[in-house]
Amino acid sequence: MTPVEAAAALAAEHGLRYDEIDVLKHGSNMLVRLAPAPVVLRIATFTALIRGDALPYLEREVALVTYLASVGASVMPPSDLLPPGRT
Protein backbone atom coordinates (compact mmCIF):
# COMPACT_ATOMS: atom_id res chain seq x y z
CA MET A 1 0.00 0.00 0.00
CA THR A 2 1.37 3.42 -0.93
CA PRO A 3 1.40 6.25 1.62
CA VAL A 4 -1.40 8.02 -0.25
CA GLU A 5 -3.48 4.81 -0.24
CA ALA A 6 -2.81 4.48 3.50
CA ALA A 7 -4.06 8.04 4.05
CA ALA A 8 -7.23 7.29 2.07
CA ALA A 9 -7.79 4.05 4.01
CA LEU A 10 -7.36 5.81 7.36
CA ALA A 11 -9.81 8.53 6.37
CA ALA A 12 -12.35 5.95 5.21
CA GLU A 13 -11.94 3.91 8.39
CA HIS A 14 -12.89 6.96 10.45
CA GLY A 15 -15.58 8.35 8.14
CA LEU A 16 -13.54 11.45 7.30
CA ARG A 17 -14.69 12.93 4.02
CA TYR A 18 -12.28 14.66 1.68
CA ASP A 19 -12.22 15.68 -1.98
CA GLU A 20 -8.54 15.21 -2.69
CA ILE A 21 -5.27 14.27 -1.09
CA ASP A 22 -2.61 16.95 -1.50
CA VAL A 23 0.99 15.78 -1.08
CA LEU A 24 2.74 18.59 0.79
CA LYS A 25 6.12 16.90 1.25
CA HIS A 26 7.64 13.63 0.16
CA GLY A 27 10.86 12.64 1.87
CA SER A 28 11.77 10.58 4.91
CA ASN A 29 8.17 11.26 5.93
CA MET A 30 5.29 12.15 3.65
CA LEU A 31 2.93 14.97 4.60
CA VAL A 32 -0.51 14.91 3.02
CA ARG A 33 -3.54 17.15 3.47
CA LEU A 34 -7.00 15.69 3.19
CA ALA A 35 -8.56 18.66 1.42
CA PRO A 36 -10.80 20.38 2.32
CA ALA A 37 -10.78 18.70 5.76
CA PRO A 38 -8.55 20.48 8.29
CA VAL A 39 -6.28 17.44 8.58
CA VAL A 40 -2.63 16.93 7.70
CA LEU A 41 -1.18 13.44 8.07
CA ARG A 42 2.47 12.64 8.53
CA ILE A 43 3.16 9.20 7.14
CA ALA A 44 6.46 7.59 8.03
CA THR A 45 8.19 6.29 4.93
CA PHE A 46 11.96 5.97 5.33
CA THR A 47 11.80 6.67 9.08
CA ALA A 48 9.52 3.67 9.54
CA LEU A 49 12.28 1.44 8.21
CA ILE A 50 14.92 2.63 10.67
CA ARG A 51 12.86 3.17 13.83
CA GLY A 52 11.28 -0.25 14.26
CA ASP A 53 8.69 0.24 16.99
CA ALA A 54 7.35 3.70 16.23
CA LEU A 55 4.96 3.94 19.18
CA PRO A 56 7.37 5.64 21.63
CA TYR A 57 8.24 8.25 18.96
CA LEU A 58 4.58 8.86 18.15
CA GLU A 59 3.55 9.19 21.78
CA ARG A 60 6.36 11.66 22.49
CA GLU A 61 5.57 13.72 19.40
CA VAL A 62 1.83 13.89 20.15
CA ALA A 63 2.54 14.93 23.75
CA LEU A 64 5.02 17.58 22.61
CA VAL A 65 2.84 19.22 19.95
CA THR A 66 -0.20 19.08 22.24
CA TYR A 67 1.75 20.94 24.91
CA LEU A 68 3.25 23.44 22.45
CA ALA A 69 -0.17 24.22 21.00
CA SER A 70 -1.58 24.70 24.51
CA VAL A 71 0.98 27.42 25.25
CA GLY A 72 0.43 29.22 21.96
CA ALA A 73 3.35 27.94 19.91
CA SER A 74 3.01 28.01 16.14
CA VAL A 75 2.45 24.28 15.65
CA MET A 76 -0.37 22.23 14.23
CA PRO A 77 -1.96 20.33 17.13
CA PRO A 78 -3.30 16.81 16.67
CA SER A 79 -6.66 16.81 14.93
CA ASP A 80 -9.74 15.81 16.87
CA LEU A 81 -11.11 14.21 13.66
CA LEU A 82 -8.67 11.28 13.74
CA PRO A 83 -6.92 9.53 16.61
CA PRO A 84 -3.27 10.64 16.83
CA GLY A 85 -0.31 8.35 16.67
CA ARG A 86 -1.60 5.42 14.70
CA THR A 87 1.07 3.01 13.55
N, CA, C and O atoms as a Tinker XYZ file with bonds, in Angstrom:
   348  protein
     1  N      0.857000   -1.169000    0.000000    73     2
     2  CA     0.000000    0.000000    0.000000    64     1     3
     3  C      0.908000    1.239000    0.000000    63     2     4     5
     4  O      1.859000    1.327000    0.776000    81     3
     5  N      0.598000    2.175000   -0.871000    73     3     6
     6  CA     1.371000    3.418000   -0.929000    64     5     7
     7  C      0.968000    4.322000    0.235000    63     6     8     9
     8  O     -0.088000    4.115000    0.832000    81     7
     9  N      1.785000    5.315000    0.568000    73     7    10
    10  CA     1.402000    6.254000    1.625000    64     9    11
    11  C      0.083000    6.981000    1.335000    63    10    12    13
    12  O     -0.709000    7.212000    2.249000    81    11
    13  N     -0.151000    7.335000    0.095000    73    11    14
    14  CA    -1.403000    8.016000   -0.252000    64    13    15
    15  C     -2.586000    7.061000   -0.073000    63    14    16    17
    16  O     -3.641000    7.471000    0.412000    81    15
    17  N     -2.424000    5.804000   -0.455000    73    15    18
    18  CA    -3.484000    4.811000   -0.239000    64    17    19
    19  C     -3.729000    4.599000    1.256000    63    18    20    21
    20  O     -4.870000    4.419000    1.682000    81    19
    21  N     -2.663000    4.620000    2.047000    73    19    22
    22  CA    -2.811000    4.481000    3.497000    64    21    23
    23  C     -3.591000    5.655000    4.078000    63    22    24    25
    24  O     -4.430000    5.468000    4.959000    81    23
    25  N     -3.321000    6.858000    3.593000    73    23    26
    26  CA    -4.059000    8.036000    4.050000    64    25    27
    27  C     -5.535000    7.914000    3.701000    63    26    28    29
    28  O     -6.395000    8.223000    4.526000    81    27
    29  N     -5.830000    7.472000    2.501000    73    27    30
    30  CA    -7.225000    7.293000    2.075000    64    29    31
    31  C     -7.917000    6.219000    2.918000    63    30    32    33
    32  O     -9.076000    6.383000    3.300000    81    31
    33  N     -7.219000    5.134000    3.207000    73    31    34
    34  CA    -7.795000    4.055000    4.010000    64    33    35
    35  C     -8.076000    4.524000    5.436000    63    34    36    37
    36  O     -9.116000    4.190000    6.005000    81    35
    37  N     -7.163000    5.290000    6.012000    73    35    38
    38  CA    -7.360000    5.808000    7.364000    64    37    39
    39  C     -8.564000    6.743000    7.409000    63    38    40    41
    40  O     -9.381000    6.664000    8.326000    81    39
    41  N     -8.672000    7.620000    6.427000    73    39    42
    42  CA    -9.809000    8.534000    6.372000    64    41    43
    43  C    -11.117000    7.755000    6.253000    63    42    44    45
    44  O    -12.091000    8.067000    6.938000    81    43
    45  N    -11.142000    6.748000    5.390000    73    43    46
    46  CA   -12.349000    5.947000    5.209000    64    45    47
    47  C    -12.716000    5.197000    6.486000    63    46    48    49
    48  O    -13.888000    5.106000    6.850000    81    47
    49  N    -11.714000    4.668000    7.153000    73    47    50
    50  CA   -11.941000    3.913000    8.389000    64    49    51
    51  C    -12.616000    4.769000    9.461000    63    50    52    53
    52  O    -13.373000    4.260000   10.288000    81    51
    53  N    -12.337000    6.064000    9.439000    73    51    54
    54  CA   -12.889000    6.964000   10.454000    64    53    55
    55  C    -13.997000    7.867000    9.919000    63    54    56    57
    56  O    -14.419000    8.804000   10.597000    81    55
    57  N    -14.469000    7.588000    8.704000    73    55    58
    58  CA   -15.577000    8.351000    8.139000    64    57    59
    59  C    -15.238000    9.796000    7.830000    63    58    60    61
    60  O    -16.130000   10.643000    7.784000    81    59
    61  N    -13.967000   10.090000    7.618000    73    59    62
    62  CA   -13.536000   11.449000    7.304000    64    61    63
    63  C    -13.656000   11.683000    5.803000    63    62    64    65
    64  O    -13.011000   11.006000    5.003000    81    63
    65  N    -14.478000   12.634000    5.440000    73    63    66
    66  CA   -14.689000   12.935000    4.021000    64    65    67
    67  C    -13.664000   13.945000    3.527000    63    66    68    69
    68  O    -13.287000   14.872000    4.243000    81    67
    69  N    -13.225000   13.749000    2.300000    73    67    70
    70  CA   -12.284000   14.663000    1.676000    64    69    71
    71  C    -12.517000   14.607000    0.172000    63    70    72    73
    72  O    -13.081000   13.640000   -0.340000    81    71
    73  N    -12.085000   15.639000   -0.526000    73    71    74
    74  CA   -12.224000   15.681000   -1.979000    64    73    75
    75  C    -10.944000   15.258000   -2.681000    63    74    76    77
    76  O    -10.983000   14.642000   -3.747000    81    75
    77  N     -9.816000   15.590000   -2.082000    73    75    78
    78  CA    -8.541000   15.208000   -2.685000    64    77    79
    79  C     -7.468000   15.102000   -1.615000    63    78    80    81
    80  O     -7.592000   15.649000   -0.520000    81    79
    81  N     -6.427000   14.392000   -1.961000    73    79    82
    82  CA    -5.271000   14.268000   -1.087000    64    81    83
    83  C     -4.136000   15.059000   -1.720000    63    82    84    85
    84  O     -3.664000   14.733000   -2.810000    81    83
    85  N     -3.707000   16.102000   -1.019000    73    83    86
    86  CA    -2.612000   16.947000   -1.497000    64    85    87
    87  C     -1.315000   16.495000   -0.835000    63    86    88    89
    88  O     -1.219000   16.489000    0.392000    81    87
    89  N     -0.325000   16.121000   -1.624000    73    87    90
    90  CA     0.987000   15.780000   -1.080000    64    89    91
    91  C      1.741000   17.086000   -0.843000    63    90    92    93
    92  O      2.035000   17.823000   -1.784000    81    91
    93  N      2.048000   17.363000    0.421000    73    91    94
    94  CA     2.744000   18.590000    0.789000    64    93    95
    95  C      4.257000   18.392000    0.815000    63    94    96    97
    96  O      5.014000   19.319000    0.524000    81    95
    97  N      4.690000   17.197000    1.159000    73    95    98
    98  CA     6.119000   16.897000    1.247000    64    97    99
    99  C      6.300000   15.407000    1.061000    63    98   100   101
   100  O      5.518000   14.604000    1.571000    81    99
   101  N      7.330000   15.045000    0.330000    73    99   102
   102  CA     7.645000   13.629000    0.157000    64   101   103
   103  C      9.133000   13.453000    0.391000    63   102   104   105
   104  O      9.955000   13.846000   -0.437000    81   103
   105  N      9.464000   12.866000    1.510000    73   103   106
   106  CA    10.863000   12.643000    1.872000    64   105   107
   107  C     10.935000   11.479000    2.834000    63   106   108   109
   108  O     10.321000   10.438000    2.602000    81   107
   109  N     11.688000   11.647000    3.922000    73   107   110
   110  CA    11.772000   10.579000    4.911000    64   109   111
   111  C     10.417000   10.343000    5.562000    63   110   112   113
   112  O     10.140000    9.249000    6.054000    81   111
   113  N      9.586000   11.356000    5.562000    73   111   114
   114  CA     8.172000   11.259000    5.926000    64   113   115
   115  C      7.380000   11.937000    4.814000    63   114   116   117
   116  O      7.878000   12.844000    4.149000    81   115
   117  N      6.157000   11.493000    4.621000    73   115   118
   118  CA     5.285000   12.151000    3.650000    64   117   119
   119  C      4.223000   12.921000    4.424000    63   118   120   121
   120  O      3.615000   12.393000    5.354000    81   119
   121  N      4.007000   14.167000    4.033000    73   119   122
   122  CA     2.935000   14.968000    4.598000    64   121   123
   123  C      1.843000   15.110000    3.553000    63   122   124   125
   124  O      2.106000   15.509000    2.419000    81   123
   125  N      0.622000   14.783000    3.937000    73   123   126
   126  CA    -0.508000   14.915000    3.022000    64   125   127
   127  C     -1.641000   15.650000    3.730000    63   126   128   129
   128  O     -1.851000   15.500000    4.933000    81   127
   129  N     -2.357000   16.440000    2.955000    73   127   130
   130  CA    -3.537000   17.147000    3.474000    64   129   131
   131  C     -4.756000   16.527000    2.848000    63   130   132   133
   132  O     -4.809000   16.313000    1.636000    81   131
   133  N     -5.735000   16.238000    3.677000    73   131   134
   134  CA    -6.999000   15.691000    3.186000    64   133   135
   135  C     -7.935000   16.862000    2.933000    63   134   136   137
   136  O     -8.741000   17.222000    3.791000    81   135
   137  N     -7.824000   17.446000    1.759000    73   135   138
   138  CA    -8.562000   18.663000    1.423000    64   137   139
   139  C    -10.027000   18.351000    1.113000    63   138   140   141
   140  O    -10.301000   17.352000    0.448000    81   139
   141  N    -10.952000   19.150000    1.559000    73   139   142
   142  CA   -10.795000   20.383000    2.321000    64   141   143
   143  C    -10.822000   20.175000    3.836000    63   142   144   145
   144  O    -10.880000   21.154000    4.580000    81   143
   145  N    -10.782000   18.944000    4.305000    73   143   146
   146  CA   -10.776000   18.702000    5.757000    64   145   147
   147  C     -9.547000   19.377000    6.388000    63   146   148   149
   148  O     -8.500000   19.480000    5.749000    81   147
   149  N     -9.676000   19.829000    7.623000    73   147   150
   150  CA    -8.555000   20.482000    8.287000    64   149   151
   151  C     -7.599000   19.461000    8.916000    63   150   152   153
   152  O     -7.313000   19.512000   10.112000    81   151
   153  N     -7.116000   18.536000    8.083000    73   151   154
   154  CA    -6.283000   17.437000    8.581000    64   153   155
   155  C     -5.040000   17.296000    7.707000    63   154   156   157
   156  O     -5.126000   17.233000    6.481000    81   155
   157  N     -3.889000   17.247000    8.365000    73   155   158
   158  CA    -2.629000   16.929000    7.701000    64   157   159
   159  C     -2.098000   15.666000    8.364000    63   158   160   161
   160  O     -2.026000   15.580000    9.589000    81   159
   161  N     -1.731000   14.699000    7.554000    73   159   162
   162  CA    -1.178000   13.444000    8.067000    64   161   163
   163  C      0.309000   13.384000    7.783000    63   162   164   165
   164  O      0.765000   13.762000    6.703000    81   163
   165  N      1.051000   12.911000    8.753000    73   163   166
   166  CA     2.472000   12.637000    8.531000    64   165   167
   167  C      2.596000   11.122000    8.485000    63   166   168   169
   168  O      2.282000   10.425000    9.449000    81   167
   169  N      3.054000   10.638000    7.361000    73   167   170
   170  CA     3.160000    9.200000    7.142000    64   169   171
   171  C      4.637000    8.846000    7.082000    63   170   172   173
   172  O      5.373000    9.333000    6.224000    81   171
   173  N      5.055000    7.996000    8.000000    73   171   174
   174  CA     6.459000    7.588000    8.031000    64   173   175
   175  C      6.752000    6.721000    6.811000    63   174   176   177
   176  O      6.062000    5.734000    6.559000    81   175
   177  N      7.766000    7.093000    6.071000    73   175   178
   178  CA     8.192000    6.286000    4.928000    64   177   179
   179  C      9.563000    5.708000    5.263000    63   178   180   181
   180  O      9.653000    4.580000    5.748000    81   179
   181  N     10.619000    6.452000    5.015000    73   179   182
   182  CA    11.959000    5.968000    5.334000    64   181   183
   183  C     12.156000    5.808000    6.842000    63   182   184   185
   184  O     12.790000    4.852000    7.288000    81   183
   185  N     11.613000    6.745000    7.627000    73   183   186
   186  CA    11.799000    6.673000    9.078000    64   185   187
   187  C     11.187000    5.410000    9.662000    63   186   188   189
   188  O     11.669000    4.897000   10.672000    81   187
   189  N     10.138000    4.906000    9.041000    73   187   190
   190  CA     9.520000    3.668000    9.535000    64   189   191
   191  C     10.473000    2.489000    9.409000    63   190   192   193
   192  O     10.419000    1.552000   10.205000    81   191
   193  N     11.333000    2.536000    8.420000    73   191   194
   194  CA    12.277000    1.436000    8.205000    64   193   195
   195  C     13.382000    1.420000    9.256000    63   194   196   197
   196  O     13.866000    0.348000    9.622000    81   195
   197  N     13.787000    2.585000    9.745000    73   195   198
   198  CA    14.921000    2.630000   10.667000    64   197   199
   199  C     14.519000    2.683000   12.138000    63   198   200   201
   200  O     15.345000    2.409000   13.008000    81   199
   201  N     13.271000    3.030000   12.430000    73   199   202
   202  CA    12.856000    3.165000   13.828000    64   201   203
   203  C     12.340000    1.868000   14.446000    63   202   204   205
   204  O     12.385000    1.724000   15.668000    81   203
   205  N     11.865000    0.947000   13.666000    73   203   206
   206  CA    11.277000   -0.251000   14.261000    64   205   207
   207  C      9.958000    0.090000   14.924000    63   206   208   209
   208  O      9.004000    0.489000   14.255000    81   207
   209  N      9.901000   -0.067000   16.241000    73   207   210
   210  CA     8.686000    0.241000   16.991000    64   209   211
   211  C      8.511000    1.755000   17.054000    63   210   212   213
   212  O      9.250000    2.444000   17.757000    81   211
   213  N      7.544000    2.259000   16.328000    73   211   214
   214  CA     7.348000    3.704000   16.233000    64   213   215
   215  C      6.526000    4.274000   17.377000    63   214   216   217
   216  O      6.490000    5.493000   17.548000    81   215
   217  N      5.873000    3.443000   18.159000    73   215   218
   218  CA     4.956000    3.939000   19.181000    64   217   219
   219  C      5.600000    4.918000   20.161000    63   218   220   221
   220  O      4.998000    5.958000   20.429000    81   219
   221  N      6.787000    4.652000   20.712000    73   219   222
   222  CA     7.371000    5.645000   21.627000    64   221   223
   223  C      7.615000    7.000000   20.956000    63   222   224   225
   224  O      7.431000    8.040000   21.589000    81   223
   225  N      8.020000    7.001000   19.696000    73   223   226
   226  CA     8.242000    8.253000   18.962000    64   225   227
   227  C      6.917000    8.990000   18.763000    63   226   228   229
   228  O      6.835000   10.204000   18.950000    81   227
   229  N      5.889000    8.241000   18.382000    73   227   230
   230  CA     4.583000    8.858000   18.146000    64   229   231
   231  C      4.009000    9.448000   19.424000    63   230   232   233
   232  O      3.500000   10.569000   19.423000    81   231
   233  N      4.091000    8.694000   20.512000    73   231   234
   234  CA     3.550000    9.185000   21.780000    64   233   235
   235  C      4.268000   10.456000   22.228000    63   234   236   237
   236  O      3.631000   11.400000   22.695000    81   235
   237  N      5.583000   10.480000   22.086000    73   235   238
   238  CA     6.362000   11.661000   22.488000    64   237   239
   239  C      6.005000   12.853000   21.604000    63   238   240   241
   240  O      5.837000   13.967000   22.099000    81   239
   241  N      5.891000   12.622000   20.312000    73   239   242
   242  CA     5.573000   13.722000   19.399000    64   241   243
   243  C      4.181000   14.281000   19.655000    63   242   244   245
   244  O      4.003000   15.499000   19.657000    81   243
   245  N      3.194000   13.424000   19.871000    73   243   246
   246  CA     1.832000   13.886000   20.149000    64   245   247
   247  C      1.807000   14.687000   21.445000    63   246   248   249
   248  O      1.174000   15.740000   21.508000    81   247
   249  N      2.486000   14.200000   22.476000    73   247   250
   250  CA     2.536000   14.934000   23.747000    64   249   251
   251  C      3.203000   16.294000   23.569000    63   250   252   253
   252  O      2.736000   17.293000   24.116000    81   251
   253  N      4.282000   16.333000   22.813000    73   251   254
   254  CA     5.016000   17.580000   22.613000    64   253   255
   255  C      4.187000   18.610000   21.854000    63   254   256   257
   256  O      4.074000   19.753000   22.297000    81   255
   257  N      3.607000   18.228000   20.722000    73   255   258
   258  CA     2.844000   19.224000   19.952000    64   257   259
   259  C      1.561000   19.627000   20.672000    63   258   260   261
   260  O      1.102000   20.760000   20.522000    81   259
   261  N      0.980000   18.724000   21.444000    73   259   262
   262  CA    -0.196000   19.084000   22.241000    64   261   263
   263  C      0.172000   20.147000   23.263000    63   262   264   265
   264  O     -0.547000   21.131000   23.435000    81   263
   265  N      1.290000   19.944000   23.937000    73   263   266
   266  CA     1.754000   20.937000   24.908000    64   265   267
   267  C      2.084000   22.264000   24.219000    63   266   268   269
   268  O      1.637000   23.322000   24.661000    81   267
   269  N      2.862000   22.206000   23.144000    73   267   270
   270  CA     3.254000   23.435000   22.454000    64   269   271
   271  C      2.036000   24.222000   21.977000    63   270   272   273
   272  O      2.005000   25.446000   22.096000    81   271
   273  N      1.048000   23.536000   21.444000    73   271   274
   274  CA    -0.173000   24.219000   20.996000    64   273   275
   275  C     -0.898000   24.859000   22.183000    63   274   276   277
   276  O     -1.467000   25.943000   22.056000    81   275
   277  N     -0.875000   24.183000   23.336000    73   275   278
   278  CA    -1.583000   24.701000   24.514000    64   277   279
   279  C     -0.953000   25.984000   25.063000    63   278   280   281
   280  O     -1.622000   26.768000   25.736000    81   279
   281  N      0.321000   26.194000   24.778000    73   279   282
   282  CA     0.984000   27.419000   25.255000    64   281   283
   283  C      1.141000   28.454000   24.142000    63   282   284   285
   284  O      1.857000   29.443000   24.302000    81   283
   285  N      0.471000   28.222000   23.018000    73   283   286
   286  CA     0.428000   29.218000   21.957000    64   285   287
   287  C      1.533000   29.150000   20.926000    63   286   288   289
   288  O      1.694000   30.079000   20.135000    81   287
   289  N      2.301000   28.069000   20.916000    73   287   290
   290  CA     3.354000   27.935000   19.912000    64   289   291
   291  C      2.732000   27.748000   18.524000    63   290   292   293
   292  O      1.600000   27.284000   18.393000    81   291
   293  N      3.476000   28.109000   17.523000    73   291   294
   294  CA     3.010000   28.012000   16.144000    64   293   295
   295  C      3.229000   26.595000   15.616000    63   294   296   297
   296  O      4.122000   26.347000   14.806000    81   295
   297  N      2.399000   25.682000   16.090000    73   295   298
   298  CA     2.446000   24.281000   15.653000    64   297   299
   299  C      1.033000   23.825000   15.331000    63   298   300   301
   300  O      0.057000   24.398000   15.816000    81   299
   301  N      0.937000   22.806000   14.523000    73   299   302
   302  CA    -0.368000   22.227000   14.235000    64   301   303
   303  C     -0.649000   21.147000   15.276000    63   302   304   305
   304  O      0.050000   20.135000   15.312000    81   303
   305  N     -1.654000   21.342000   16.118000    73   303   306
   306  CA    -1.961000   20.332000   17.132000    64   305   307
   307  C     -2.600000   19.104000   16.490000    63   306   308   309
   308  O     -3.079000   19.173000   15.358000    81   307
   309  N     -2.609000   17.992000   17.202000    73   307   310
   310  CA    -3.295000   16.813000   16.667000    64   309   311
   311  C     -4.768000   17.127000   16.387000    63   310   312   313
   312  O     -5.420000   17.840000   17.150000    81   311
   313  N     -5.266000   16.594000   15.306000    73   311   314
   314  CA    -6.664000   16.808000   14.933000    64   313   315
   315  C     -7.580000   16.034000   15.871000    63   314   316   317
   316  O     -7.214000   14.972000   16.373000    81   315
   317  N     -8.762000   16.568000   16.101000    73   315   318
   318  CA    -9.744000   15.813000   16.869000    64   317   319
   319  C    -10.636000   14.973000   15.934000    63   318   320   321
   320  O    -11.575000   14.319000   16.388000    81   319
   321  N    -10.335000   14.997000   14.640000    73   319   322
   322  CA   -11.107000   14.213000   13.664000    64   321   323
   323  C    -10.571000   12.804000   13.475000    63   322   324   325
   324  O    -11.283000   11.920000   12.999000    81   323
   325  N     -9.313000   12.596000   13.849000    73   323   326
   326  CA    -8.670000   11.277000   13.737000    64   325   327
   327  C     -7.862000   11.037000   15.006000    63   326   328   329
   328  O     -7.344000   11.986000   15.595000    81   327
   329  N     -7.749000    9.785000   15.434000    73   327   330
   330  CA    -6.918000    9.535000   16.613000    64   329   331
   331  C     -5.437000    9.729000   16.265000    63   330   332   333
   332  O     -4.980000    9.269000   15.218000    81   331
   333  N     -4.694000   10.403000   17.136000    73   331   334
   334  CA    -3.275000   10.644000   16.833000    64   333   335
   335  C     -2.422000    9.410000   17.099000    63   334   336   337
   336  O     -2.754000    8.556000   17.921000    81   335
   337  N     -1.313000    9.351000   16.372000    73   335   338
   338  CA    -0.305000    8.353000   16.674000    64   337   339
   339  C     -0.555000    6.947000   16.205000    63   338   340   341
   340  O     -0.011000    6.004000   16.779000    81   339
   341  N     -1.343000    6.777000   15.201000    73   339   342
   342  CA    -1.598000    5.420000   14.700000    64   341   343
   343  C     -0.370000    4.885000   13.996000    63   342   344   345
   344  O      0.293000    5.603000   13.247000    81   343
   345  N     -0.074000    3.629000   14.237000    73   343   346
   346  CA     1.066000    3.006000   13.552000    64   345   347
   347  C      0.578000    2.120000   12.447000    63   346   348
   348  O      1.384000    1.504000   11.749000    81   347
